[in-house]
């Protein structure tokens, strides 16, 4: 085979691999974060206490809903 054909094959394989890897990793991370959110209510409560805020249940639910809505978009 000609050298230019090998270069073309390698370049195409590289480009396809880069795009496939990027979109595969992106889809995997979106699914992972949807199933395992980074914060739960207890962690959010501790975070608010460390920041000097007194967390009420209403405020916790508002913040959790805001985080869920932001993840959905």
Secondary structure, DSSP 8 states (H G I E B T S, - for coil): --HHHHHHHHHHHHHHHHHHHHHHHHHHHHHHHHHS-S--HHHHHHHHHHTT----HHHHHHHHHHHHHHHH-
